[in-house]
Amino acid sequence: MNLGRVKELTKLINQYNHEYYVLDNPTVSDASYDGLVKELIAIETADPKLKLVNSPTERIGGTVAASFEKVKHSAPMLSLANAFNDNDLHDFDARIKKITPQATYFAELKIDGLAVVLYYENGQLTRGATRGDGVFGEDITANLKTIQTIPLTVKHQQPLEVRGEVYMAKAVFTDLNTKKTHANESLFANPRNAAAGSLRQLDPKVAASRKLSMFAYALVDPASPTTATQAKNLAQLATLGFNTNENSRVCQTMTEVIDFVKHWQAKRDALPYEIDGIVIKVNELAAHPIHGNTAKSPRWAIAYKFPAAEVVTKLEDIIFTVGRTGMITPNAVLIPALVAGTTVARATLHNADYITKKDIRIGDEVIIRKAGDIIPEVVAPLAAKRPATALPFTMITVCPKCQNHLTRPADEVDHYCLNPECPAKIIAALTHFCARGAMNIDGLGEKIVTQLFNANLLRTILDIYSLTKSQLLPLERMADKKVQNLLNAITLSKQQPLDKLLFGLGIRHVGAKVAKILAQEFKTMTKINQLTVEELVSVPEIGDKIAVSLVEYFTDAKNQALINSLANFGLRMEGEFVEVKSALTPFTEKTVVLTGTLAMSRNQAKALLEESGAKITNSVSKKTDYLIAGVDAGSKLAKAQALAVRVLTEDEFLNLLKS
């Protein structure tokens, strides 16, 4: 047995895998293929030193992982904004064409699976990770190597990053649930859940048995090769040996996009895998940084979500949940029904006005659906089938958890529990702080937070950072490894950037996007702490409600003490600063002021300037190098002209940036 034979077998098996799983055109019999695999396994077993780094025998699963390590993505894996009708698509088109009038679109199927990222070095697959929270994912390399449609090697020696969607085919899902039924095991709700659960198996052999597949959809900023459009990006991926989805189309107009959407909405059930919509991207890759991103989503892409399937079932009861702000949400208790591939037993009823307006009653047969194919909601009752015993809805007057009387603000539709000691509010606030979009403390979900609250170990955010192993080990289902992983996750959360902390604090009206704007604009918690309402509302996208809420929060002595204590625990009180491009640009070390209304958002313009090395200020002076003036520019423009500061229109700014 020698290394030459190992390399020969590896080359043949990889070739046959690609022909069978990607090209769907096998050139050898199953028996011949199996014989080659058995021979390679025998050689590797006899002499493990001969096993190559990315041996095709990895496809059957390696050793069991102790846990999944968190890895930071080279660039954020953002989620897509949604469109639900033609008007949403036309609005998207208008926003795109306002900035890049010649843009075309690339429409592709939205595979209902799990986003992953693959990293290659010297032609070898070195790491693979889940999307996670978009910034950090989980290292699932061993499991991804078991997927036959993922190349273990590529003919490309430069670093390569590929993103794709791992999914489970409908036939595989049906077969898996049939086997679970025979084994008297609980069934998977849908193919997506089955795929996600399979990828997070600690034993790669289990993942290998699930027969997952992957469609590659993006070649991310490769050193080489370079591509000019999303269409060419996919073609390059196919050339490199990746499985790409052939059901895509370059569209010159939004009308063509809508035709594509309608075609696949009618044909979706005939596909061998699940899709839940169509992804539409600006085809020209150079336009992507011009449009930029929001805190959550790229502005150059959108996901059209197919209308949710509607199902009729019976509403058996209405129960109430308490959110972190004390907001009371009524929820329908339903006879379980299958909706868009998932069993639904609970559905939101939004608020009291929603129930009253639609005259929804306990005992009604109701139409339910998933809003955006995600959140189950009650659409309407079938009043014609209403039983005589069904009584009109009456909103509760006290909190279902602490019995405190509820309040409804004059300008709002929701009711609130204002008791600061309400257990449900405390648990919800702590769960929010630990959530993936906030401090991302893996292992501190609602169930564990509730357990620690009931054990008198958690009452405030500070208690999270005071937890010890001796406190946790005596609790039920708290083994040593689980406790250590939890404590490690708590320690790791201290490195979350300022915007995640701001969002996690649960300040009313401060969502993820506003938190990111604050962190980018003011850089430090100390500065944000001292802002006035007037200073806050001067920032685009921050209105009066948000500004007042922030000032009220930071003038509260308890909140000041909380932030000081979190700083003492080592949490980051400064934002992540933008990395300036190394190459000189026309704006490197230049002082720039923005004024007026731009076609792009103010934050987009600031991000482009910061990446180009500019210093952005709010007032015009003799030290100002450029004033970028949008529509309705006022006193700043007049002052710049008086001081002979160079004034740029938005188009001039972008053209200069390109130079």
ZAMARGU-4260 file (C-alpha; in steps of 0.2 Angstrom, whole numbers, plus 5000, padded with zeros to 4 digits):
<rodrens>
0) 5000/5000/5000 | 5007/5017/4995 | 5003/5035/4995 | 5001/5035/4976 | 4987/5022/4977
5) 4978/5033/4990 | 4979/5048/4979 | 4973/5038/4964 | 4958/5032/4974 | 4954/5049/4981
10) 4954/5057/4964 | 4943/5043/4956 | 4930/5043/4971 | 4929/5063/4971 | 4926/5062/4952
15) 4912/5049/4954 | 4904/5058/4968 | 4904/5074/4958 | 4896/5065/4943 | 4883/5056/4954
20) 4878/5070/4966 | 4881/5086/4957 | 4880/5082/4938 | 4867/5068/4941 | 4876/5058/4928
25) 4885/5043/4935 | 4898/5034/4924 | 4902/5019/4935 | 4890/5006/4944 | 4886/5007/4962
30) 4896/4991/4965 | 4912/4998/4957 | 4911/5014/4967 | 4908/5004/4983 | 4923/4994/4980
35) 4934/5009/4978 | 4928/5016/4994 | 4931/5000/5003 | 4948/4999/4997 | 4952/5016/5002
40) 4945/5013/5020 | 4955/4997/5021 | 4972/5007/5017 | 4968/5021/5029 | 4964/5009/5043
45) 4980/4999/5040 | 4990/5015/5040 | 4982/5030/5046 | 4997/5041/5041 | 4992/5039/5023
50) 4974/5047/5026 | 4974/5063/5017 | 4967/5079/5025 | 4951/5079/5015 | 4949/5061/5011
55) 4932/5056/5003 | 4930/5044/5018 | 4926/5059/5028 | 4909/5058/5020 | 4904/5044/5031
60) 4908/5054/5047 | 4923/5055/5058 | 4925/5057/5077 | 4911/5064/5089 | 4914/5082/5093
65) 4914/5088/5111 | 4905/5104/5106 | 4904/5117/5092 | 4916/5131/5093 | 4910/5148/5089
70) 4919/5156/5074 | 4918/5174/5067 | 4913/5176/5049 | 4925/5186/5038 | 4910/5197/5033
75) 4893/5197/5041 | 4880/5185/5035 | 4865/5196/5034 | 4847/5191/5033 | 4836/5197/5018
80) 4822/5210/5019 | 4805/5203/5014 | 4793/5207/5000 | 4775/5200/5000 | 4767/5207/4985
85) 4770/5216/4968 | 4770/5233/4976 | 4784/5228/4988 | 4794/5223/4973 | 4790/5239/4963
90) 4795/5249/4979 | 4812/5239/4980 | 4814/5243/4961 | 4812/5261/4963 | 4824/5262/4977
95) 4837/5253/4967 | 4835/5262/4951 | 4836/5279/4960 | 4854/5275/4964 | 4859/5264/4950
100) 4847/5267/4935 | 4855/5254/4924 | 4854/5239/4937 | 4847/5222/4931 | 4841/5209/4943
105) 4846/5191/4946 | 4831/5180/4952 | 4834/5163/4961 | 4824/5151/4971 | 4824/5153/4990
110) 4829/5136/4996 | 4821/5132/5013 | 4836/5126/5022 | 4851/5132/5033 | 4864/5145/5027
115) 4882/5140/5029 | 4899/5146/5024 | 4914/5136/5018 | 4932/5141/5018 | 4945/5134/5007
120) 4964/5136/5008 | 4977/5129/4995 | 4962/5120/4987 | 4957/5111/5003 | 4941/5113/5013
125) 4948/5119/5030 | 4932/5125/5039 | 4913/5126/5038 | 4901/5136/5049 | 4883/5140/5052
130) 4876/5157/5049 | 4873/5159/5068 | 4869/5177/5072 | 4876/5183/5056 | 4893/5188/5065
135) 4897/5172/5074 | 4893/5155/5068 | 4896/5137/5074 | 4911/5127/5067 | 4902/5112/5059
140) 4916/5107/5048 | 4915/5088/5052 | 4897/5087/5048 | 4898/5098/5032 | 4912/5086/5025
145) 4899/5072/5025 | 4888/5081/5012 | 4892/5074/4995 | 4888/5090/4985 | 4901/5100/4995
150) 4918/5098/4987 | 4932/5093/4999 | 4945/5100/4986 | 4944/5113/4973 | 4956/5118/4959
155) 4959/5135/4966 | 4975/5138/4977 | 4970/5156/4983 | 4959/5158/4999 | 4941/5155/4994
160) 4924/5158/5004 | 4908/5150/4997 | 4891/5152/5005 | 4877/5140/5002 | 4860/5133/5008
165) 4860/5116/5016 | 4844/5107/5013 | 4835/5090/5015 | 4826/5084/4999 | 4807/5080/5001
170) 4810/5061/4998 | 4824/5060/5011 | 4813/5069/5023 | 4798/5057/5020 | 4810/5042/5022
175) 4818/5049/5038 | 4801/5052/5046 | 4795/5034/5041 | 4810/5027/5050 | 4807/5037/5065
180) 4788/5032/5065 | 4794/5013/5065 | 4806/5017/5079 | 4793/5026/5089 | 4803/5042/5089
185) 4796/5060/5088 | 4795/5066/5070 | 4804/5081/5062 | 4791/5095/5059 | 4798/5099/5041
190) 4813/5097/5030 | 4821/5113/5036 | 4821/5108/5054 | 4827/5091/5049 | 4842/5098/5040
195) 4846/5110/5054 | 4845/5097/5067 | 4856/5085/5056 | 4870/5098/5054 | 4871/5101/5073
200) 4873/5083/5077 | 4889/5080/5088 | 4892/5064/5079 | 4896/5066/5061 | 4890/5048/5057
205) 4872/5054/5061 | 4874/5069/5050 | 4881/5058/5036 | 4866/5046/5037 | 4854/5061/5034
210) 4859/5063/5016 | 4859/5082/5016 | 4863/5092/5000 | 4869/5110/4997 | 4866/5123/4984
215) 4880/5136/4983 | 4874/5153/4980 | 4888/5165/4983 | 4907/5166/4980 | 4912/5179/4993
220) 4926/5192/4988 | 4938/5179/4982 | 4956/5185/4979 | 4954/5176/4962 | 4944/5172/4951
225) 4934/5188/4950 | 4916/5190/4943 | 4906/5205/4938 | 4889/5199/4941 | 4879/5187/4952
230) 4875/5176/4936 | 4894/5174/4933 | 4897/5171/4951 | 4886/5156/4950 | 4894/5150/4934
235) 4911/5151/4942 | 4905/5141/4957 | 4899/5128/4945 | 4916/5128/4936 | 4924/5125/4953
240) 4914/5110/4956 | 4900/5116/4967 | 4881/5112/4965 | 4872/5127/4960 | 4853/5129/4957
245) 4849/5130/4938 | 4832/5138/4941 | 4838/5156/4940 | 4836/5170/4928 | 4844/5187/4924
250) 4830/5200/4923 | 4831/5216/4914 | 4815/5223/4922 | 4805/5221/4938 | 4791/5215/4927
255) 4802/5200/4922 | 4806/5197/4940 | 4787/5196/4944 | 4784/5184/4930 | 4798/5173/4937
260) 4790/5174/4954 | 4773/5169/4948 | 4780/5154/4938 | 4789/5146/4952 | 4774/5150/4965
265) 4764/5139/4954 | 4777/5126/4951 | 4785/5125/4969 | 4776/5109/4974 | 4784/5100/4959
270) 4801/5103/4965 | 4811/5089/4974 | 4815/5101/4988 | 4806/5115/4998 | 4807/5133/4993
275) 4798/5147/5002 | 4800/5161/4990 | 4812/5170/4977 | 4828/5179/4981 | 4830/5195/4970
280) 4848/5203/4969 | 4855/5217/4960 | 4865/5207/4947 | 4880/5219/4945 | 4891/5215/4960
285) 4900/5232/4959 | 4883/5240/4964 | 4881/5231/4980 | 4893/5242/4991 | 4885/5258/4983
290) 4868/5252/4990 | 4875/5246/5006 | 4866/5237/5021 | 4854/5241/5035 | 4858/5233/5052
295) 4850/5217/5047 | 4849/5216/5028 | 4858/5221/5012 | 4849/5235/5002 | 4853/5227/4986
300) 4843/5211/4988 | 4826/5206/4994 | 4816/5190/4997 | 4799/5188/4990 | 4790/5177/5002
305) 4776/5166/4994 | 4759/5169/5002 | 4757/5158/5017 | 4746/5143/5016 | 4729/5145/5026
310) 4721/5131/5036 | 4705/5130/5046 | 4706/5123/5064 | 4697/5126/5080 | 4701/5140/5093
315) 4700/5131/5110 | 4706/5145/5122 | 4714/5162/5123 | 4729/5164/5134 | 4741/5179/5138
320) 4759/5181/5138 | 4770/5195/5145 | 4784/5203/5136 | 4800/5211/5143 | 4792/5228/5142
325) 4777/5222/5151 | 4767/5221/5134 | 4752/5209/5135 | 4750/5198/5120 | 4734/5187/5118
330) 4738/5170/5110 | 4726/5157/5102 | 4726/5139/5109 | 4722/5129/5094 | 4718/5111/5089
335) 4735/5107/5081 | 4735/5109/5062 | 4749/5107/5049 | 4753/5124/5041 | 4766/5126/5028
340) 4775/5110/5034 | 4774/5114/5053 | 4762/5108/5066 | 4754/5124/5074 | 4746/5123/5091
345) 4748/5142/5096 | 4745/5158/5086 | 4746/5176/5089 | 4731/5187/5091 | 4741/5203/5091
350) 4731/5214/5103 | 4713/5216/5110 | 4708/5228/5096 | 4713/5215/5083 | 4702/5202/5092
355) 4687/5213/5094 | 4688/5220/5076 | 4688/5203/5068 | 4676/5196/5082 | 4686/5181/5086
360) 4679/5170/5099 | 4684/5155/5109 | 4675/5140/5101 | 4676/5147/5084 | 4683/5138/5069
365) 4697/5150/5063 | 4708/5152/5048 | 4726/5152/5052 | 4742/5155/5042 | 4760/5159/5045
370) 4764/5178/5043 | 4779/5178/5031 | 4779/5159/5032 | 4786/5161/5050 | 4774/5167/5064
375) 4758/5158/5065 | 4743/5170/5066 | 4724/5169/5066 | 4717/5178/5050 | 4698/5177/5053
380) 4684/5167/5061 | 4671/5157/5052 | 4657/5166/5059 | 4644/5155/5050 | 4650/5140/5059
385) 4650/5149/5076 | 4643/5138/5091 | 4629/5147/5102 | 4641/5145/5117 | 4655/5156/5109
390) 4655/5173/5119 | 4662/5190/5113 | 4680/5193/5119 | 4684/5203/5134 | 4701/5209/5138
395) 4709/5205/5155 | 4712/5219/5167 | 4726/5212/5177 | 4743/5204/5173 | 4741/5185/5171
400) 4758/5183/5181 | 4758/5195/5195 | 4740/5201/5195 | 4745/5220/5194 | 4732/5230/5185
405) 4735/5233/5167 | 4738/5250/5158 | 4734/5255/5140 | 4743/5271/5135 | 4731/5283/5126
410) 4740/5282/5109 | 4744/5264/5109 | 4734/5248/5105 | 4743/5237/5118 | 4740/5234/5136
415) 4755/5234/5148 | 4760/5227/5166 | 4770/5241/5174 | 4775/5231/5189 | 4794/5231/5189
420) 4795/5216/5199 | 4783/5205/5188 | 4792/5188/5186 | 4787/5187/5168 | 4794/5204/5163
425) 4810/5199/5172 | 4812/5182/5163 | 4808/5190/5146 | 4820/5204/5148 | 4834/5192/5154
430) 4830/5181/5139 | 4831/5195/5127 | 4848/5201/5134 | 4855/5183/5131 | 4847/5181/5114
435) 4857/5178/5098 | 4854/5196/5091 | 4860/5204/5108 | 4873/5196/5119 | 4872/5179/5111
440) 4875/5169/5127 | 4873/5151/5120 | 4864/5140/5133 | 4854/5154/5141 | 4837/5153/5132
445) 4820/5155/5140 | 4820/5138/5148 | 4836/5139/5157 | 4833/5158/5162 | 4817/5152/5170
450) 4825/5138/5179 | 4838/5150/5186 | 4825/5163/5190 | 4815/5150/5200 | 4831/5145/5209
455) 4834/5163/5214 | 4850/5164/5204 | 4844/5176/5191 | 4835/5193/5195 | 4845/5206/5185
460) 4857/5206/5171 | 4872/5208/5183 | 4867/5191/5190 | 4872/5183/5174 | 4890/5188/5176
465) 4890/5183/5194 | 4885/5165/5191 | 4897/5151/5197 | 4900/5133/5194 | 4896/5129/5212
470) 4879/5138/5210 | 4874/5129/5194 | 4880/5111/5197 | 4867/5106/5210 | 4853/5111/5198
475) 4843/5098/5188 | 4850/5093/5171 | 4866/5104/5174 | 4881/5092/5171 | 4899/5098/5172
480) 4901/5100/5154 | 4885/5110/5151 | 4889/5121/5165 | 4907/5125/5159 | 4900/5128/5141
485) 4887/5140/5149 | 4900/5150/5159 | 4912/5150/5144 | 4898/5158/5133 | 4895/5171/5147
490) 4913/5176/5147 | 4913/5176/5128 | 4898/5188/5128 | 4908/5202/5136 | 4917/5204/5119
495) 4900/5208/5110 | 4901/5226/5102 | 4892/5241/5109 | 4877/5240/5098 | 4873/5222/5104
500) 4874/5228/5122 | 4863/5243/5118 | 4850/5232/5110 | 4851/5219/5124 | 4847/5232/5138
505) 4830/5232/5131 | 4828/5251/5130 | 4810/5254/5124 | 4810/5258/5105 | 4828/5254/5103
510) 4829/5239/5091 | 4844/5232/5083 | 4845/5245/5069 | 4844/5260/5081 | 4857/5252/5092
515) 4869/5250/5078 | 4866/5268/5072 | 4869/5275/5090 | 4885/5264/5091 | 4891/5270/5074
520) 4887/5288/5077 | 4893/5291/5095 | 4906/5277/5097 | 4905/5275/5116 | 4892/5271/5130
525) 4899/5286/5139 | 4894/5298/5125 | 4877/5290/5122 | 4874/5291/5141 | 4876/5310/5140
530) 4866/5314/5125 | 4851/5326/5125 | 4834/5324/5115 | 4840/5338/5103 | 4856/5329/5100
535) 4848/5312/5097 | 4834/5318/5085 | 4848/5327/5074 | 4853/5309/5069 | 4843/5302/5054
540) 4831/5288/5058 | 4830/5293/5077 | 4814/5301/5081 | 4806/5310/5096 | 4800/5293/5104
545) 4817/5285/5103 | 4826/5300/5109 | 4814/5303/5124 | 4815/5285/5128 | 4834/5285/5128
550) 4836/5300/5139 | 4824/5293/5151 | 4833/5277/5152 | 4850/5285/5155 | 4844/5298/5168
555) 4838/5283/5179 | 4850/5280/5193 | 4847/5262/5193 | 4851/5260/5175 | 4867/5271/5177
560) 4872/5259/5191 | 4869/5244/5180 | 4880/5251/5166 | 4894/5255/5178 | 4893/5238/5185
565) 4893/5229/5168 | 4909/5240/5163 | 4917/5233/5179 | 4913/5216/5174 | 4923/5219/5158
570) 4909/5221/5145 | 4913/5232/5130 | 4907/5250/5131 | 4914/5255/5114 | 4909/5251/5096
575) 4918/5242/5083 | 4926/5254/5072 | 4926/5253/5053 | 4942/5247/5046 | 4949/5260/5034
580) 4955/5253/5017 | 4974/5253/5015 | 4974/5261/4998 | 4973/5280/4997 | 4957/5288/4991
585) 4952/5305/4987 | 4944/5306/5005 | 4959/5299/5015 | 4961/5310/5030 | 4949/5323/5023
590) 4936/5331/5034 | 4919/5329/5026 | 4902/5336/5031 | 4885/5329/5024 | 4870/5339/5022
595) 4853/5338/5014 | 4843/5323/5008 | 4853/5310/4999 | 4846/5296/4988 | 4856/5284/4999
600) 4854/5284/5017 | 4865/5295/5028 | 4872/5280/5036 | 4877/5272/5020 | 4886/5288/5015
605) 4895/5289/5031 | 4900/5270/5030 | 4907/5273/5012 | 4917/5289/5018 | 4924/5280/5034
610) 4929/5265/5023 | 4938/5278/5012 | 4948/5285/5027 | 4937/5301/5029 | 4934/5311/5045
615) 4915/5315/5046 | 4910/5330/5056 | 4893/5339/5059 | 4898/5357/5056 | 4906/5367/5042
620) 4923/5376/5046 | 4939/5382/5037 | 4945/5364/5041 | 4931/5356/5031 | 4938/5348/5014
625) 4922/5343/5007 | 4903/5346/5009 | 4892/5333/5001 | 4875/5342/4998 | 4859/5333/4994
630) 4842/5340/4991 | 4836/5354/5002 | 4853/5358/5008 | 4852/5373/5019 | 4863/5384/5030
635) 4878/5372/5029 | 4879/5374/5010 | 4878/5393/5012 | 4892/5393/5024 | 4903/5381/5014
640) 4901/5392/4999 | 4906/5407/5009 | 4922/5398/5015 | 4926/5392/4998 | 4924/5373/5004
645) 4923/5361/4989 | 4904/5356/4987 | 4900/5339/4979 | 4883/5333/4973 | 4879/5315/4977
650) 4884/5309/4960 | 4900/5319/4960 | 4904/5310/4977 | 4901/5293/4970 | 4911/5296/4955
655) 4925/5303/4965 | 4924/5288/4976 | 4925/5276/4961 | 4941/5285/4955
</rodrens>
